[in-house]
Amino acid sequence: MGMWTVPTIITGIIIVAISYFLTAGVMKKVKHRESATDVPISKIVRDHPVAMNPIIIMYLIFGLFTGIIIFYYWSIYGY
């Protein structure tokens, strides 16, 4: 096993868990909206429509993890 195997597995588990909980939360809201005829949009979502988007959050986590790996190798080997 390589040096980055365990951090990659942990990051993958975090990404899957966050995706599941955010997607499940969206589905609960959809079911709630189906039961009501007029449900106002949350102020957080209205002010920041991308804040609760699971895809964007996953890109941020992936970018952070990749940035850590790049910074690590840059600090060890330089360029």
Buried (B, 14 or more C-beta within 10 A) or exposed (E): EEEEEEBEEEBEEEBEEBBEEBEEEEEEBEEEEEEEEEEEEEEEEEEEEEEBBBEEBBEEBEEEBEEEBEEEEEEEEEE
